[in-house]
Amino acid sequence: MPHVILYATPTCPDCHALRRWFDRHGVAFEERDLTNPAVAEEAKARYGVRVAPITVVGEQFFYGTFDQQRPKLEALLS
């Protein structure tokens, strides 16, 4: 399974939904906190955005609501 990184914030509802989805599907992931300015700058430099949530799966990345990301994640991780 590819390495998964979730750029998130503590209060983001879509971030919580992604965490639950990963847990339900047994997907191990690394979480990075976008409230940390250095992490936010890293996300902006690598992916061109610093909005939560950003999900990185291997070399691909997605951002937007949980409902927008879910079909792409299901295709890659199921």
mmCIF file of the N, C-alpha and C atoms, coordinates in Angstrom:
data_MODEL
# 
_entry.id   MODEL 
# 
loop_
_atom_site.group_PDB 
_atom_site.id 
_atom_site.type_symbol 
_atom_site.label_atom_id 
_atom_site.label_alt_id 
_atom_site.label_comp_id 
_atom_site.label_asym_id 
_atom_site.label_entity_id 
_atom_site.label_seq_id 
_atom_site.pdbx_PDB_ins_code 
_atom_site.Cartn_x 
_atom_site.Cartn_y 
_atom_site.Cartn_z 
_atom_site.occupancy 
_atom_site.B_iso_or_equiv 
_atom_site.pdbx_formal_charge 
_atom_site.auth_seq_id 
_atom_site.auth_comp_id 
_atom_site.auth_asym_id 
_atom_site.auth_atom_id 
_atom_site.pdbx_PDB_model_num 
ATOM 1   N N  . MET A 1 1  ? 0.850   -1.178 0.000  1.00 0.00 ? 1  MET A N  1 
ATOM 2   C CA . MET A 1 1  ? 0.000   0.000  0.000  1.00 0.00 ? 1  MET A CA 1 
ATOM 3   C C  . MET A 1 1  ? 0.894   1.241  0.000  1.00 0.00 ? 1  MET A C  1 
ATOM 4   N N  . PRO A 1 2  ? 0.532   2.247  -0.790 1.00 0.00 ? 2  PRO A N  1 
ATOM 5   C CA . PRO A 1 2  ? 1.350   3.468  -0.839 1.00 0.00 ? 2  PRO A CA 1 
ATOM 6   C C  . PRO A 1 2  ? 1.304   4.228  0.485  1.00 0.00 ? 2  PRO A C  1 
ATOM 7   N N  . HIS A 1 3  ? 2.325   5.042  0.685  1.00 0.00 ? 3  HIS A N  1 
ATOM 8   C CA . HIS A 1 3  ? 2.407   5.897  1.873  1.00 0.00 ? 3  HIS A CA 1 
ATOM 9   C C  . HIS A 1 3  ? 1.324   6.965  1.780  1.00 0.00 ? 3  HIS A C  1 
ATOM 10  N N  . VAL A 1 4  ? 0.594   7.183  2.871  1.00 0.00 ? 4  VAL A N  1 
ATOM 11  C CA . VAL A 1 4  ? -0.497  8.153  2.906  1.00 0.00 ? 4  VAL A CA 1 
ATOM 12  C C  . VAL A 1 4  ? -0.170  9.224  3.944  1.00 0.00 ? 4  VAL A C  1 
ATOM 13  N N  . ILE A 1 5  ? -0.312  10.478 3.530  1.00 0.00 ? 5  ILE A N  1 
ATOM 14  C CA . ILE A 1 5  ? -0.116  11.618 4.428  1.00 0.00 ? 5  ILE A CA 1 
ATOM 15  C C  . ILE A 1 5  ? -1.395  12.445 4.410  1.00 0.00 ? 5  ILE A C  1 
ATOM 16  N N  . LEU A 1 6  ? -1.865  12.823 5.581  1.00 0.00 ? 6  LEU A N  1 
ATOM 17  C CA . LEU A 1 6  ? -3.024  13.694 5.706  1.00 0.00 ? 6  LEU A CA 1 
ATOM 18  C C  . LEU A 1 6  ? -2.574  15.008 6.334  1.00 0.00 ? 6  LEU A C  1 
ATOM 19  N N  . TYR A 1 7  ? -2.682  16.086 5.570  1.00 0.00 ? 7  TYR A N  1 
ATOM 20  C CA . TYR A 1 7  ? -2.447  17.430 6.098  1.00 0.00 ? 7  TYR A CA 1 
ATOM 21  C C  . TYR A 1 7  ? -3.802  17.900 6.616  1.00 0.00 ? 7  TYR A C  1 
ATOM 22  N N  . ALA A 1 8  ? -3.868  18.208 7.906  1.00 0.00 ? 8  ALA A N  1 
ATOM 23  C CA . ALA A 1 8  ? -5.155  18.474 8.531  1.00 0.00 ? 8  ALA A CA 1 
ATOM 24  C C  . ALA A 1 8  ? -5.027  19.563 9.588  1.00 0.00 ? 8  ALA A C  1 
ATOM 25  N N  . THR A 1 9  ? -6.187  19.978 10.095 1.00 0.00 ? 9  THR A N  1 
ATOM 26  C CA . THR A 1 9  ? -6.231  20.863 11.252 1.00 0.00 ? 9  THR A CA 1 
ATOM 27  C C  . THR A 1 9  ? -7.113  20.198 12.309 1.00 0.00 ? 9  THR A C  1 
ATOM 28  N N  . PRO A 1 10 ? -6.943  20.568 13.566 1.00 0.00 ? 10 PRO A N  1 
ATOM 29  C CA . PRO A 1 10 ? -7.706  19.919 14.633 1.00 0.00 ? 10 PRO A CA 1 
ATOM 30  C C  . PRO A 1 10 ? -9.218  20.133 14.556 1.00 0.00 ? 10 PRO A C  1 
ATOM 31  N N  . THR A 1 11 ? -9.667  21.235 13.964 1.00 0.00 ? 11 THR A N  1 
ATOM 32  C CA . THR A 1 11 ? -11.095 21.563 13.976 1.00 0.00 ? 11 THR A CA 1 
ATOM 33  C C  . THR A 1 11 ? -11.803 21.320 12.648 1.00 0.00 ? 11 THR A C  1 
ATOM 34  N N  . CYS A 1 12 ? -11.128 20.761 11.681 1.00 0.00 ? 12 CYS A N  1 
ATOM 35  C CA . CYS A 1 12 ? -11.677 20.577 10.331 1.00 0.00 ? 12 CYS A CA 1 
ATOM 36  C C  . CYS A 1 12 ? -12.594 19.344 10.279 1.00 0.00 ? 12 CYS A C  1 
ATOM 37  N N  . PRO A 1 13 ? -13.900 19.526 10.011 1.00 0.00 ? 13 PRO A N  1 
ATOM 38  C CA . PRO A 1 13 ? -14.816 18.385 9.949  1.00 0.00 ? 13 PRO A CA 1 
ATOM 39  C C  . PRO A 1 13 ? -14.442 17.369 8.864  1.00 0.00 ? 13 PRO A C  1 
ATOM 40  N N  . ASP A 1 14 ? -13.997 17.836 7.710  1.00 0.00 ? 14 ASP A N  1 
ATOM 41  C CA . ASP A 1 14 ? -13.610 16.908 6.647  1.00 0.00 ? 14 ASP A CA 1 
ATOM 42  C C  . ASP A 1 14 ? -12.349 16.134 7.019  1.00 0.00 ? 14 ASP A C  1 
ATOM 43  N N  . CYS A 1 15 ? -11.474 16.751 7.795  1.00 0.00 ? 15 CYS A N  1 
ATOM 44  C CA . CYS A 1 15 ? -10.280 16.049 8.288  1.00 0.00 ? 15 CYS A CA 1 
ATOM 45  C C  . CYS A 1 15 ? -10.691 14.913 9.215  1.00 0.00 ? 15 CYS A C  1 
ATOM 46  N N  . HIS A 1 16 ? -11.651 15.187 10.100 1.00 0.00 ? 16 HIS A N  1 
ATOM 47  C CA . HIS A 1 16 ? -12.156 14.148 11.006 1.00 0.00 ? 16 HIS A CA 1 
ATOM 48  C C  . HIS A 1 16 ? -12.786 13.011 10.202 1.00 0.00 ? 16 HIS A C  1 
ATOM 49  N N  . ALA A 1 17 ? -13.538 13.356 9.166  1.00 0.00 ? 17 ALA A N  1 
ATOM 50  C CA . ALA A 1 17 ? -14.175 12.327 8.338  1.00 0.00 ? 17 ALA A CA 1 
ATOM 51  C C  . ALA A 1 17 ? -13.128 11.464 7.643  1.00 0.00 ? 17 ALA A C  1 
ATOM 52  N N  . LEU A 1 18 ? -12.064 12.074 7.146  1.00 0.00 ? 18 LEU A N  1 
ATOM 53  C CA . LEU A 1 18 ? -10.995 11.302 6.501  1.00 0.00 ? 18 LEU A CA 1 
ATOM 54  C C  . LEU A 1 18 ? -10.292 10.390 7.502  1.00 0.00 ? 18 LEU A C  1 
ATOM 55  N N  . ARG A 1 19 ? -10.012 10.890 8.690  1.00 0.00 ? 19 ARG A N  1 
ATOM 56  C CA . ARG A 1 19 ? -9.383  10.048 9.726  1.00 0.00 ? 19 ARG A CA 1 
ATOM 57  C C  . ARG A 1 19 ? -10.238 8.816  10.006 1.00 0.00 ? 19 ARG A C  1 
ATOM 58  N N  . ARG A 1 20 ? -11.556 9.047  10.187 1.00 0.00 ? 20 ARG A N  1 
ATOM 59  C CA . ARG A 1 20 ? -12.469 7.924  10.455 1.00 0.00 ? 20 ARG A CA 1 
ATOM 60  C C  . ARG A 1 20 ? -12.481 6.943  9.290  1.00 0.00 ? 20 ARG A C  1 
ATOM 61  N N  . TRP A 1 21 ? -12.502 7.469  8.058  1.00 0.00 ? 21 TRP A N  1 
ATOM 62  C CA . TRP A 1 21 ? -12.522 6.598  6.877  1.00 0.00 ? 21 TRP A CA 1 
ATOM 63  C C  . TRP A 1 21 ? -11.248 5.759  6.818  1.00 0.00 ? 21 TRP A C  1 
ATOM 64  N N  . PHE A 1 22 ? -10.099 6.392  7.033  1.00 0.00 ? 22 PHE A N  1 
ATOM 65  C CA . PHE A 1 22 ? -8.832  5.654  7.044  1.00 0.00 ? 22 PHE A CA 1 
ATOM 66  C C  . PHE A 1 22 ? -8.857  4.565  8.118  1.00 0.00 ? 22 PHE A C  1 
ATOM 67  N N  . ASP A 1 23 ? -9.310  4.909  9.314  1.00 0.00 ? 23 ASP A N  1 
ATOM 68  C CA . ASP A 1 23 ? -9.361  3.931  10.407 1.00 0.00 ? 23 ASP A CA 1 
ATOM 69  C C  . ASP A 1 23 ? -10.291 2.768  10.066 1.00 0.00 ? 23 ASP A C  1 
ATOM 70  N N  . ARG A 1 24 ? -11.472 3.065  9.536  1.00 0.00 ? 24 ARG A N  1 
ATOM 71  C CA . ARG A 1 24 ? -12.440 2.015  9.164  1.00 0.00 ? 24 ARG A CA 1 
ATOM 72  C C  . ARG A 1 24 ? -11.891 1.071  8.110  1.00 0.00 ? 24 ARG A C  1 
ATOM 73  N N  . HIS A 1 25 ? -11.076 1.608  7.216  1.00 0.00 ? 25 HIS A N  1 
ATOM 74  C CA . HIS A 1 25 ? -10.545 0.806  6.111  1.00 0.00 ? 25 HIS A CA 1 
ATOM 75  C C  . HIS A 1 25 ? -9.136  0.277  6.382  1.00 0.00 ? 25 HIS A C  1 
ATOM 76  N N  . GLY A 1 26 ? -8.656  0.484  7.591  1.00 0.00 ? 26 GLY A N  1 
ATOM 77  C CA . GLY A 1 26 ? -7.347  -0.049 7.959  1.00 0.00 ? 26 GLY A CA 1 
ATOM 78  C C  . GLY A 1 26 ? -6.189  0.588  7.212  1.00 0.00 ? 26 GLY A C  1 
ATOM 79  N N  . VAL A 1 27 ? -6.355  1.856  6.841  1.00 0.00 ? 27 VAL A N  1 
ATOM 80  C CA . VAL A 1 27 ? -5.309  2.570  6.107  1.00 0.00 ? 27 VAL A CA 1 
ATOM 81  C C  . VAL A 1 27 ? -4.416  3.307  7.107  1.00 0.00 ? 27 VAL A C  1 
ATOM 82  N N  . ALA A 1 28 ? -3.155  2.915  7.155  1.00 0.00 ? 28 ALA A N  1 
ATOM 83  C CA . ALA A 1 28 ? -2.194  3.626  8.001  1.00 0.00 ? 28 ALA A CA 1 
ATOM 84  C C  . ALA A 1 28 ? -1.854  4.951  7.325  1.00 0.00 ? 28 ALA A C  1 
ATOM 85  N N  . PHE A 1 29 ? -1.769  6.006  8.117  1.00 0.00 ? 29 PHE A N  1 
ATOM 86  C CA . PHE A 1 29 ? -1.449  7.312  7.542  1.00 0.00 ? 29 PHE A CA 1 
ATOM 87  C C  . PHE A 1 29 ? -0.631  8.130  8.520  1.00 0.00 ? 29 PHE A C  1 
ATOM 88  N N  . GLU A 1 30 ? 0.123   9.038  7.949  1.00 0.00 ? 30 GLU A N  1 
ATOM 89  C CA . GLU A 1 30 ? 0.891   10.016 8.723  1.00 0.00 ? 30 GLU A CA 1 
ATOM 90  C C  . GLU A 1 30 ? 0.106   11.316 8.694  1.00 0.00 ? 30 GLU A C  1 
ATOM 91  N N  . GLU A 1 31 ? -0.033  11.957 9.834  1.00 0.00 ? 31 GLU A N  1 
ATOM 92  C CA . GLU A 1 31 ? -0.773  13.218 9.877  1.00 0.00 ? 31 GLU A CA 1 
ATOM 93  C C  . GLU A 1 31 ? 0.173   14.380 10.127 1.00 0.00 ? 31 GLU A C  1 
ATOM 94  N N  . ARG A 1 32 ? -0.047  15.460 9.381  1.00 0.00 ? 32 ARG A N  1 
ATOM 95  C CA . ARG A 1 32 ? 0.730   16.690 9.553  1.00 0.00 ? 32 ARG A CA 1 
ATOM 96  C C  . ARG A 1 32 ? -0.243  17.829 9.842  1.00 0.00 ? 32 ARG A C  1 
ATOM 97  N N  . ASP A 1 33 ? 0.078   18.616 10.840 1.00 0.00 ? 33 ASP A N  1 
ATOM 98  C CA . ASP A 1 33 ? -0.810  19.661 11.348 1.00 0.00 ? 33 ASP A CA 1 
ATOM 99  C C  . ASP A 1 33 ? -0.596  20.977 10.606 1.00 0.00 ? 33 ASP A C  1 
ATOM 100 N N  . LEU A 1 34 ? -1.602  21.370 9.833  1.00 0.00 ? 34 LEU A N  1 
ATOM 101 C CA . LEU A 1 34 ? -1.509  22.605 9.049  1.00 0.00 ? 34 LEU A CA 1 
ATOM 102 C C  . LEU A 1 34 ? -1.560  23.871 9.903  1.00 0.00 ? 34 LEU A C  1 
ATOM 103 N N  . THR A 1 35 ? -1.863  23.750 11.190 1.00 0.00 ? 35 THR A N  1 
ATOM 104 C CA . THR A 1 35 ? -1.809  24.950 12.033 1.00 0.00 ? 35 THR A CA 1 
ATOM 105 C C  . THR A 1 35 ? -0.373  25.319 12.376 1.00 0.00 ? 35 THR A C  1 
ATOM 106 N N  . ASN A 1 36 ? 0.554   24.412 12.122 1.00 0.00 ? 36 ASN A N  1 
ATOM 107 C CA . ASN A 1 36 ? 1.986   24.691 12.286 1.00 0.00 ? 36 ASN A CA 1 
ATOM 108 C C  . ASN A 1 36 ? 2.440   25.457 11.039 1.00 0.00 ? 36 ASN A C  1 
ATOM 109 N N  . PRO A 1 37 ? 2.932   26.686 11.184 1.00 0.00 ? 37 PRO A N  1 
ATOM 110 C CA . PRO A 1 37 ? 3.317   27.483 10.016 1.00 0.00 ? 37 PRO A CA 1 
ATOM 111 C C  . PRO A 1 37 ? 4.323   26.787 9.094  1.00 0.00 ? 37 PRO A C  1 
ATOM 112 N N  . ALA A 1 38 ? 5.260   26.041 9.645  1.00 0.00 ? 38 ALA A N  1 
ATOM 113 C CA . ALA A 1 38 ? 6.250   25.345 8.812  1.00 0.00 ? 38 ALA A CA 1 
ATOM 114 C C  . ALA A 1 38 ? 5.586   24.259 7.971  1.00 0.00 ? 38 ALA A C  1 
ATOM 115 N N  . VAL A 1 39 ? 4.619   23.565 8.545  1.00 0.00 ? 39 VAL A N  1 
ATOM 116 C CA . VAL A 1 39 ? 3.893   22.521 7.809  1.00 0.00 ? 39 VAL A CA 1 
ATOM 117 C C  . VAL A 1 39 ? 3.025   23.157 6.727  1.00 0.00 ? 39 VAL A C  1 
ATOM 118 N N  . ALA A 1 40 ? 2.379   24.272 7.045  1.00 0.00 ? 40 ALA A N  1 
ATOM 119 C CA . ALA A 1 40 ? 1.558   24.974 6.052  1.00 0.00 ? 40 ALA A CA 1 
ATOM 120 C C  . ALA A 1 40 ? 2.412   25.435 4.873  1.00 0.00 ? 40 ALA A C  1 
ATOM 121 N N  . GLU A 1 41 ? 3.600   25.938 5.147  1.00 0.00 ? 41 GLU A N  1 
ATOM 122 C CA . GLU A 1 41 ? 4.508   26.364 4.073  1.00 0.00 ? 41 GLU A CA 1 
ATOM 123 C C  . GLU A 1 41 ? 4.980   25.169 3.248  1.00 0.00 ? 41 GLU A C  1 
ATOM 124 N N  . GLU A 1 42 ? 5.249   24.047 3.918  1.00 0.00 ? 42 GLU A N  1 
ATOM 125 C CA . GLU A 1 42 ? 5.637   22.822 3.212  1.00 0.00 ? 42 GLU A CA 1 
ATOM 126 C C  . GLU A 1 42 ? 4.531   22.393 2.246  1.00 0.00 ? 42 GLU A C  1 
ATOM 127 N N  . ALA A 1 43 ? 3.282   22.408 2.713  1.00 0.00 ? 43 ALA A N  1 
ATOM 128 C CA . ALA A 1 43 ? 2.154   22.020 1.863  1.00 0.00 ? 43 ALA A CA 1 
ATOM 129 C C  . ALA A 1 43 ? 2.030   22.969 0.673  1.00 0.00 ? 43 ALA A C  1 
ATOM 130 N N  . LYS A 1 44 ? 2.156   24.247 0.929  1.00 0.00 ? 44 LYS A N  1 
ATOM 131 C CA . LYS A 1 44 ? 2.062   25.247 -0.144 1.00 0.00 ? 44 LYS A CA 1 
ATOM 132 C C  . LYS A 1 44 ? 3.172   25.042 -1.168 1.00 0.00 ? 44 LYS A C  1 
ATOM 133 N N  . ALA A 1 45 ? 4.385   24.802 -0.705 1.00 0.00 ? 45 ALA A N  1 
ATOM 134 C CA . ALA A 1 45 ? 5.521   24.621 -1.617 1.00 0.00 ? 45 ALA A CA 1 
ATOM 135 C C  . ALA A 1 45 ? 5.386   23.339 -2.439 1.00 0.00 ? 45 ALA A C  1 
ATOM 136 N N  . ARG A 1 46 ? 4.934   22.259 -1.814 1.00 0.00 ? 46 ARG A N  1 
ATOM 137 C CA . ARG A 1 46 ? 4.856   20.967 -2.513 1.00 0.00 ? 46 ARG A CA 1 
ATOM 138 C C  . ARG A 1 46 ? 3.619   20.812 -3.383 1.00 0.00 ? 46 ARG A C  1 
ATOM 139 N N  . TYR A 1 47 ? 2.472   21.322 -2.886 1.00 0.00 ? 47 TYR A N  1 
ATOM 140 C CA . TYR A 1 47 ? 1.202   21.019 -3.545 1.00 0.00 ? 47 TYR A CA 1 
ATOM 141 C C  . TYR A 1 47 ? 0.448   22.244 -4.042 1.00 0.00 ? 47 TYR A C  1 
ATOM 142 N N  . GLY A 1 48 ? 0.963   23.436 -3.739 1.00 0.00 ? 48 GLY A N  1 
ATOM 143 C CA . GLY A 1 48 ? 0.344   24.655 -4.239 1.00 0.00 ? 48 GLY A CA 1 
ATOM 144 C C  . GLY A 1 48 ? -0.869  25.111 -3.447 1.00 0.00 ? 48 GLY A C  1 
ATOM 145 N N  . VAL A 1 49 ? -1.200  24.414 -2.376 1.00 0.00 ? 49 VAL A N  1 
ATOM 146 C CA . VAL A 1 49 ? -2.334  24.784 -1.526 1.00 0.00 ? 49 VAL A CA 1 
ATOM 147 C C  . VAL A 1 49 ? -1.949  24.575 -0.065 1.00 0.00 ? 49 VAL A C  1 
ATOM 148 N N  . ARG A 1 50 ? -2.688  25.223 0.803  1.00 0.00 ? 50 ARG A N  1 
ATOM 149 C CA . ARG A 1 50 ? -2.520  24.959 2.234  1.00 0.00 ? 50 ARG A CA 1 
ATOM 150 C C  . ARG A 1 50 ? -3.881  24.988 2.928  1.00 0.00 ? 50 ARG A C  1 
ATOM 151 N N  . VAL A 1 51 ? -4.847  24.411 2.251  1.00 0.00 ? 51 VAL A N  1 
ATOM 152 C CA . VAL A 1 51 ? -6.187  24.265 2.805  1.00 0.00 ? 51 VAL A CA 1 
ATOM 153 C C  . VAL A 1 51 ? -6.328  22.851 3.357  1.00 0.00 ? 51 VAL A C  1 
ATOM 154 N N  . ALA A 1 52 ? -7.141  22.704 4.374  1.00 0.00 ? 52 ALA A N  1 
ATOM 155 C CA . ALA A 1 52 ? -7.347  21.373 4.954  1.00 0.00 ? 52 ALA A CA 1 
ATOM 156 C C  . ALA A 1 52 ? -8.662  20.794 4.433  1.00 0.00 ? 52 ALA A C  1 
ATOM 157 N N  . PRO A 1 53 ? -8.672  19.519 4.173  1.00 0.00 ? 53 PRO A N  1 
ATOM 158 C CA . PRO A 1 53 ? -7.581  18.557 4.212  1.00 0.00 ? 53 PRO A CA 1 
ATOM 159 C C  . PRO A 1 53 ? -6.890  18.403 2.862  1.00 0.00 ? 53 PRO A C  1 
ATOM 160 N N  . ILE A 1 54 ? -5.627  18.050 2.925  1.00 0.00 ? 54 ILE A N  1 
ATOM 161 C CA . ILE A 1 54 ? -4.860  17.632 1.751  1.00 0.00 ? 54 ILE A CA 1 
ATOM 162 C C  . ILE A 1 54 ? -4.451  16.190 2.029  1.00 0.00 ? 54 ILE A C  1 
ATOM 163 N N  . THR A 1 55 ? -4.734  15.308 1.087  1.00 0.00 ? 55 THR A N  1 
ATOM 164 C CA . THR A 1 55 ? -4.373  13.905 1.242  1.00 0.00 ? 55 THR A CA 1 
ATOM 165 C C  . THR A 1 55 ? -3.372  13.542 0.164  1.00 0.00 ? 55 THR A C  1 
ATOM 166 N N  . VAL A 1 56 ? -2.262  12.964 0.575  1.00 0.00 ? 56 VAL A N  1 
ATOM 167 C CA . VAL A 1 56 ? -1.208  12.549 -0.348 1.00 0.00 ? 56 VAL A CA 1 
ATOM 168 C C  . VAL A 1 56 ? -1.146  11.026 -0.311 1.00 0.00 ? 56 VAL A C  1 
ATOM 169 N N  . VAL A 1 57 ? -1.260  10.413 -1.491 1.00 0.00 ? 57 VAL A N  1 
ATOM 170 C CA . VAL A 1 57 ? -1.174  8.956  -1.615 1.00 0.00 ? 57 VAL A CA 1 
ATOM 171 C C  . VAL A 1 57 ? -0.079  8.674  -2.630 1.00 0.00 ? 57 VAL A C  1 
ATOM 172 N N  . GLY A 1 58 ? 1.059   8.227  -2.138 1.00 0.00 ? 58 GLY A N  1 
ATOM 173 C CA . GLY A 1 58 ? 2.197   8.024  -3.030 1.00 0.00 ? 58 GLY A CA 1 
ATOM 174 C C  . GLY A 1 58 ? 2.585   9.343  -3.667 1.00 0.00 ? 58 GLY A C  1 
ATOM 175 N N  . GLU A 1 59 ? 2.497   9.403  -4.991 1.00 0.00 ? 59 GLU A N  1 
ATOM 176 C CA . GLU A 1 59 ? 2.858   10.619 -5.727 1.00 0.00 ? 59 GLU A CA 1 
ATOM 177 C C  . GLU A 1 59 ? 1.650   11.492 -6.065 1.00 0.00 ? 59 GLU A C  1 
ATOM 178 N N  . GLN A 1 60 ? 0.443   11.047 -5.719 1.00 0.00 ? 60 GLN A N  1 
ATOM 179 C CA . GLN A 1 60 ? -0.769  11.801 -6.039 1.00 0.00 ? 60 GLN A CA 1 
ATOM 180 C C  . GLN A 1 60 ? -1.257  12.544 -4.806 1.00 0.00 ? 60 GLN A C  1 
ATOM 181 N N  . PHE A 1 61 ? -1.916  13.683 -5.036 1.00 0.00 ? 61 PHE A N  1 
ATOM 182 C CA . PHE A 1 61 ? -2.497  14.403 -3.908 1.00 0.00 ? 61 PHE A CA 1 
ATOM 183 C C  . PHE A 1 61 ? -3.869  14.935 -4.280 1.00 0.00 ? 61 PHE A C  1 
ATOM 184 N N  . PHE A 1 62 ? -4.695  15.080 -3.244 1.00 0.00 ? 62 PHE A N  1 
ATOM 185 C CA . PHE A 1 62 ? -6.068  15.553 -3.405 1.00 0.00 ? 62 PHE A CA 1 
ATOM 186 C C  . PHE A 1 62 ? -6.356  16.566 -2.311 1.00 0.00 ? 62 PHE A C  1 
ATOM 187 N N  . TYR A 1 63 ? -7.221  17.510 -2.617 1.00 0.00 ? 63 TYR A N  1 
ATOM 188 C CA . TYR A 1 63 ? -7.706  18.417 -1.584 1.00 0.00 ? 63 TYR A CA 1 
ATOM 189 C C  . TYR A 1 63 ? -9.159  18.706 -1.872 1.00 0.00 ? 63 TYR A C  1 
ATOM 190 N N  . GLY A 1 64 ? -9.843  19.216 -0.882 1.00 0.00 ? 64 GLY A N  1 
ATOM 191 C CA . GLY A 1 64 ? -11.277 19.440 -1.005 1.00 0.00 ? 64 GLY A CA 1 
ATOM 192 C C  . GLY A 1 64 ? -11.998 18.684 0.094  1.00 0.00 ? 64 GLY A C  1 
ATOM 193 N N  . THR A 1 65 ? -13.304 18.662 -0.006 1.00 0.00 ? 65 THR A N  1 
ATOM 194 C CA . THR A 1 65 ? -14.108 18.026 1.034  1.00 0.00 ? 65 THR A CA 1 
ATOM 195 C C  . THR A 1 65 ? -13.906 16.513 1.033  1.00 0.00 ? 65 THR A C  1 
ATOM 196 N N  . PHE A 1 66 ? -14.316 15.887 2.117  1.00 0.00 ? 66 PHE A N  1 
ATOM 197 C CA . PHE A 1 66 ? -14.256 14.431 2.216  1.00 0.00 ? 66 PHE A CA 1 
ATOM 198 C C  . PHE A 1 66 ? -15.024 13.794 1.062  1.00 0.00 ? 66 PHE A C  1 
ATOM 199 N N  . ASP A 1 67 ? -16.229 14.307 0.776  1.00 0.00 ? 67 ASP A N  1 
ATOM 200 C CA . ASP A 1 67 ? -17.039 13.736 -0.304 1.00 0.00 ? 67 ASP A CA 1 
ATOM 201 C C  . ASP A 1 67 ? -16.364 13.868 -1.664 1.00 0.00 ? 67 ASP A C  1 
ATOM 202 N N  . GLN A 1 68 ? -15.588 14.919 -1.870 1.00 0.00 ? 68 GLN A N  1 
ATOM 203 C CA . GLN A 1 68 ? -14.846 15.074 -3.123 1.00 0.00 ? 68 GLN A CA 1 
ATOM 204 C C  . GLN A 1 68 ? -13.665 14.116 -3.187 1.00 0.00 ? 68 GLN A C  1 
ATOM 205 N N  . GLN A 1 69 ? -13.007 13.886 -2.067 1.00 0.00 ? 69 GLN A N  1 
ATOM 206 C CA . GLN A 1 69 ? -11.809 13.047 -2.046 1.00 0.00 ? 69 GLN A CA 1 
ATOM 207 C C  . GLN A 1 69 ? -12.124 11.549 -2.004 1.00 0.00 ? 69 GLN A C  1 
ATOM 208 N N  . ARG A 1 70 ? -13.224 11.177 -1.368 1.00 0.00 ? 70 ARG A N  1 
ATOM 209 C CA . ARG A 1 70 ? -13.515 9.760  -1.127 1.00 0.00 ? 70 ARG A CA 1 
ATOM 210 C C  . ARG A 1 70 ? -13.474 8.882  -2.377 1.00 0.00 ? 70 ARG A C  1 
ATOM 211 N N  . PRO A 1 71 ? -14.123 9.243  -3.497 1.00 0.00 ? 71 PRO A N  1 
ATOM 212 C CA . PRO A 1 71 ? -14.074 8.353  -4.666 1.00 0.00 ? 71 PRO A CA 1 
ATOM 213 C C  . PRO A 1 71 ? -12.648 8.112  -5.178 1.00 0.00 ? 71 PRO A C  1 
ATOM 214 N N  . LYS A 1 72 ? -11.828 9.136  -5.132 1.00 0.00 ? 72 LYS A N  1 
ATOM 215 C CA . LYS A 1 72 ? -10.440 8.994  -5.587 1.00 0.00 ? 72 LYS A CA 1 
ATOM 216 C C  . LYS A 1 72 ? -9.660  8.084  -4.644 1.00 0.00 ? 72 LYS A C  1 
ATOM 217 N N  . LEU A 1 73 ? -9.887  8.256  -3.344 1.00 0.00 ? 73 LEU A N  1 
ATOM 218 C CA . LEU A 1 73 ? -9.199  7.427  -2.356 1.00 0.00 ? 73 LEU A CA 1 
ATOM 219 C C  . LEU A 1 73 ? -9.654  5.975  -2.445 1.00 0.00 ? 73 LEU A C  1 
ATOM 220 N N  . GLU A 1 74 ? -10.956 5.769  -2.645 1.00 0.00 ? 74 GLU A N  1 
ATOM 221 C CA . GLU A 1 74 ? -11.461 4.399  -2.788 1.00 0.00 ? 74 GLU A CA 1 
ATOM 222 C C  . GLU A 1 74 ? -10.814 3.711  -3.982 1.00 0.00 ? 74 GLU A C  1 
ATOM 223 N N  . ALA A 1 75 ? -10.665 4.437  -5.077 1.00 0.00 ? 75 ALA A N  1 
ATOM 224 C CA . ALA A 1 75 ? -10.055 3.855  -6.277 1.00 0.00 ? 75 ALA A CA 1 
ATOM 225 C C  . ALA A 1 75 ? -8.593  3.492  -6.040 1.00 0.00 ? 75 ALA A C  1 
ATOM 226 N N  . LEU A 1 76 ? -7.891  4.305  -5.281 1.00 0.00 ? 76 LEU A N  1 
ATOM 227 C CA . LEU A 1 76 ? -6.463  4.060  -5.046 1.00 0.00 ? 76 LEU A CA 1 
ATOM 228 C C  . LEU A 1 76 ? -6.184  3.057  -3.937 1.00 0.00 ? 76 LEU A C  1 
ATOM 229 N N  . LEU A 1 77 ? -7.027  3.036  -2.919 1.00 0.00 ? 77 LEU A N  1 
ATOM 230 C CA . LEU A 1 77 ? -6.698  2.286  -1.706 1.00 0.00 ? 77 LEU A CA 1 
ATOM 231 C C  . LEU A 1 77 ? -7.555  1.042  -1.473 1.00 0.00 ? 77 LEU A C  1 
ATOM 232 N N  . SER A 1 78 ? -8.575  0.849  -2.260 1.00 0.00 ? 78 SER A N  1 
ATOM 233 C CA . SER A 1 78 ? -9.441  -0.320 -2.036 1.00 0.00 ? 78 SER A CA 1 
ATOM 234 C C  . SER A 1 78 ? -9.003  -1.509 -2.859 1.00 0.00 ? 78 SER A C  1 
# 
